[in-house]
């Protein structure tokens, strides 16, 4: 007697359900992978910014205790020295070059020599100045600083001057006197987040607290809500007149909250 076996075939609907489930699983895995990559990029950029910030802050704070000739305005003298040591624009460097009798340190001459040799553009001048002062300015003996080799370096505007880069290949930006910085966007950081301080580094135009250098990345969007102007505090003679510290000009942008700065942890506290 012959036995015939009957196998039930998949219906078209069942096949479509299986295919849909597979596509959904692939999409979920891709989303999780992209999320992990984005998180890793943010952490890498944050680590780079904090490493550079620790170097900058070491010199910034040490300069606060510098001696000033009797009768000279202490606050103005210290701000002038810090700006000369850590310029954030080529306009500042040009001022150092034009006034050699006022700025006699080797690092000041070195900055001028770098600018003269490269003739850099002003597109990302602040980021280029950050690279210059860290790598050749002798801040914190940074040529021997462990870990700096982990920060990517490039020349995004092809002018010969290098910049430290974030995880998205964009320059890590730098503002020495960020008096108008907003964090969160729309809220002046140094007006409301810092206790009042009338010491030598207090900004007379914004008495909410002592300013400190700002380092930031535009984040995944590669855009920032902070503007940077290529003017000179040294020539203007007032932190409020430097123009390199404007905050939040891009009203309504959806990328305003994805920036990464050296002040993020303070805001979260």
C-alpha positions in Angstrom: 0.0 0.0 0.0 1.5 3.4 -1.0 1.5 6.2 1.6 1.4 9.8 0.4 2.7 12.6 2.7 1.2 16.0 2.5 3.4 19.1 3.4 1.6 22.3 4.1 3.1 25.1 2.0 3.6 28.6 3.4 1.0 31.0 2.2 1.9 34.4 0.7 0.7 36.2 3.8 2.9 34.1 6.1 5.9 34.8 3.9 5.2 38.5 4.0 5.0 38.4 7.8 8.3 36.6 8.1 10.0 39.0 5.7 8.5 42.0 7.6 9.8 40.6 10.9 13.3 40.1 9.5 13.3 43.7 8.1 12.2 45.0 11.5 14.9 43.1 13.3 17.5 44.4 10.9 16.2 48.0 11.3 16.3 47.6 15.1 19.9 46.3 15.0 20.9 49.1 12.6 19.4 51.7 15.0 21.1 50.3 18.0 24.4 50.2 16.1 24.0 53.8 15.0 23.1 54.9 18.5 26.2 53.1 19.9 28.4 54.8 17.3 26.9 58.2 18.0 27.3 57.7 21.7 30.9 56.7 21.2 31.6 59.7 19.0 30.2 62.0 21.7 32.3 60.4 24.4 35.4 60.6 22.3 34.8 64.2 21.6 34.0 65.0 25.2 37.2 63.3 26.3 39.3 65.3 23.8 37.7 68.6 24.9 38.3 67.9 28.6 41.9 66.9 28.0 42.5 70.2 26.2 40.5 72.1 28.8 42.7 70.7 31.6 45.8 72.0 29.8 44.3 75.4 29.1 43.0 75.8 32.7 46.4 74.9 34.2 48.0 77.9 32.6 45.0 80.1 32.9 44.8 79.6 36.7 48.5 79.9 37.2 48.5 83.3 35.5 46.0 84.6 38.0 48.7 84.8 40.6 51.2 86.6 38.5 52.9 89.7 40.0 51.9 93.1 38.6 54.0 96.3 38.9 52.8 98.6 41.6 50.2 101.1 40.5 49.1 99.1 37.5 45.6 97.8 37.2 45.9 94.2 38.2 42.8 92.9 36.4 43.7 94.6 33.2 47.3 93.4 33.4 46.4 89.8 34.0 43.8 89.8 31.2 46.3 91.2 28.9 48.9 88.6 29.8 46.5 85.7 29.5 45.3 86.9 26.1 48.9 87.2 24.9 49.7 83.7 26.2 46.5 82.1 24.8 45.2 84.1 21.8 42.0 82.9 20.2 42.3 84.8 16.9 45.0 85.7 14.3 44.0 89.3 15.0 45.4 88.9 18.5 48.6 87.4 17.1 49.0 90.3 14.7 48.8 92.7 17.6 51.6 90.7 19.4 53.7 91.1 16.2 53.0 94.8 15.9 53.9 95.5 19.5 57.1 93.5 20.3 58.2 95.8 23.1 55.0 95.0 25.0 55.0 91.2 24.4 58.5 89.9 24.9 58.1 86.2 25.9 59.4 83.5 23.5 56.0 82.1 23.0 54.7 85.5 21.8 57.4 85.7 19.2 56.7 82.1 18.3 53.1 82.8 17.6 54.0 85.6 15.3 56.5 83.5 13.5 53.9 80.8 13.0 51.4 83.3 11.6 54.0 84.8 9.3 55.1 81.4 8.0 51.6 80.0 7.3 49.5 83.1 6.5 46.4 81.3 7.8 42.9 82.3 7.0 40.4 83.5 9.6 37.8 80.7 8.8 38.6 78.6 11.9 41.3 80.9 13.4 40.3 80.1 17.0 40.7 76.4 16.5 44.1 76.9 14.8 45.2 79.2 17.7 44.2 76.5 20.2 46.4 73.9 18.4 49.2 76.4 18.2 49.2 77.5 21.9 48.9 73.9 23.1 51.6 72.4 20.9 54.1 75.2 20.8 53.2 77.6 23.5 54.6 75.5 26.3 51.3 75.4 28.3 51.6 72.7 30.9 54.6 71.1 29.0 52.1 69.8 26.5 54.6 68.4 24.1 55.0 65.7 26.8 51.3 65.4 27.8 50.2 61.8 27.6 47.0 61.3 25.6 47.2 64.2 23.1 48.1 61.7 20.4 44.6 60.3 20.7 43.0 63.6 19.5 42.6 63.7 15.7 44.4 66.6 13.9 43.7 68.1 10.6 43.6 71.2 8.4 40.0 71.7 7.5 40.4 75.0 5.6 43.6 73.9 3.9 45.6 77.0 5.0 48.5 75.1 6.5 47.5 75.7 10.1 46.3 72.6 11.9 43.4 72.1 14.3 42.3 69.5 16.9 39.3 67.7 15.5 36.2 66.2 17.0 34.8 62.7 16.2 33.0 64.1 13.2 36.1 65.7 11.6 35.3 69.2 12.6 37.6 71.7 14.4 37.3 71.9 18.2 36.5 75.6 18.7 38.0 77.9 21.3 37.0 81.2 22.9 39.2 82.8 25.5 36.7 85.3 26.9 33.3 83.8 26.3 31.3 86.4 28.2 28.2 86.1 26.0 28.1 82.3 26.0 24.7 80.7 26.5 24.1 77.3 28.1 21.4 76.1 27.9 20.8 78.1 24.7 19.1 81.3 25.6 20.5 81.5 29.1 23.8 83.5 29.7 26.1 81.0 31.3 28.4 83.4 33.1 25.5 85.7 34.3 23.5 83.0 36.2 25.6 80.0 36.7 28.7 81.5 38.4 28.7 83.1 41.8 29.7 86.8 41.9 33.4 87.4 41.8 35.1 90.8 41.6 38.6 89.3 41.3 41.2 90.1 38.6 39.5 87.9 36.0 36.0 89.2 36.5 34.4 90.7 33.4 33.3 94.2 34.2 30.7 94.1 31.5 29.1 90.9 32.9 29.3 90.8 36.7 27.7 87.4 37.0 31.1 85.7 37.5 34.6 85.0 36.4 35.0 83.9 32.8 37.0 80.9 31.8 38.0 79.7 28.3 35.3 77.9 26.3 36.1 74.8 24.2 33.3 73.3 22.1 32.2 71.0 19.3 29.2 71.4 17.1 28.3 67.8 17.8 26.6 65.4 15.4 25.0 68.2 13.5 28.5 69.8 12.9 26.8 73.1 13.6 26.9 75.3 16.7 24.7 77.9 18.3 27.7 79.9 19.3 29.3 82.5 17.0 32.9 83.3 16.9 34.3 86.6 15.7 37.8 87.3 14.5 38.5 90.5 16.3 41.2 91.5 18.9 40.7 92.0 22.6 44.2 93.3 22.9 43.6 96.1 20.5 40.2 96.9 21.9 41.3 96.8 25.5 38.1 95.3 27.0 36.9 91.7 27.3 33.4 92.9 26.4 34.6 94.5 23.2 36.5 91.4 21.8 33.5 90.2 19.8 34.6 86.6 20.1 32.0 85.5 22.6 28.5 85.9 21.0 26.0 83.2 22.0 23.0 81.7 20.4 22.4 83.6 17.1 20.6 80.8 15.4 17.2 81.1 16.9 14.9 78.1 16.5 17.6 75.7 15.2 17.0 72.1 16.0 20.8 71.5 16.6 21.1 74.0 19.4 21.2 71.3 22.1 23.7 68.9 20.6 26.8 70.9 21.1 29.5 69.5 23.4 31.4 71.9 25.7 33.8 71.9 28.6 31.0 73.4 30.8 28.4 70.7 30.2 29.0 68.8 33.4 28.6 72.0 35.5 25.2 72.6 34.0 24.1 69.1 34.8 24.9 69.5 38.5 
